[in-house]
Amino acid sequence: MQLSVEGRTYLVTGGGSGIGKGIAAALVASGANVMIIGRSADKLAAAVEEINAAGGPGTILFEPADVTNEDEVTRAVEATTAWHGRLHGVVHSAGGSHTIGPVTQIDSELWRSTVDLNINGTMYVLKHSAREMVRGGGGSFVGISSIAASNTHRWFGAYGVTKAGIDHLMQLAADELGASRIRVNSIRPGLTRTELLGPVIDSPEISGDYRINTPLERIGEVDDIANAAIFLLSDAADWITGQLINVDGGQMLRRGPDFSAMLEPVFGAAGLRGVV
């Protein structure tokens, strides 16, 4: 299997923490050149220091950029391409949610900002990186989606909706860009151990509910997602495009999690069923 990414140059968004940082570290350990971007220069610098301290034949740099700002995305993509003269692939991990709760109580401004982050941010990164990969003769784009795109997660607001939008954008781009040898795929992580999900993992009720609905009962690790991403970036996946790949221990076979233990104290039992 041609899993090597050695000597290639990749852009990883959201690379200062969580899944993005884990994928960047795995790429550097595999000999790739990696540019990580994110909004916090301090967080990016700390991630670079940590990854360099771990050793590995690859190299890593950072470029502060907000994916919701198209001009900043353009600058980051250009810097990554200029580094070694070509962009071989992208892992777009930047994203999140600014609102949670019943649909009848969603803050509309926070809904719009989540749509801007997850949908528009993905489009900007895809638009400008795909241009460079087309010029370079091909490449691989991996979008980090979520199991919330395939299984409803009650009270998650815009998050699952926008992740489903990302999945469709990945498939649309795969269909359009295949003629230029650009492969575009989506990874849908399940519950994965990151700083952001610490409160969920630490909740016996919620983490227990995840396990009940996950055939492979353990919590996912960042390396699980990184392994899938490196496969999709490599030549071993040369005939794979337009796929939505759940890396979730099989949870897509059952149902999304029950967050009532966390949210009922905030919104009340009646609020969770839409009463305002």
Order of alpha helices (4+ residues) and beta strands (2+ residues): beta-alpha-beta-alpha-beta-alpha-beta-alpha-alpha-beta-alpha-beta-alpha-alpha-alpha-beta-alpha
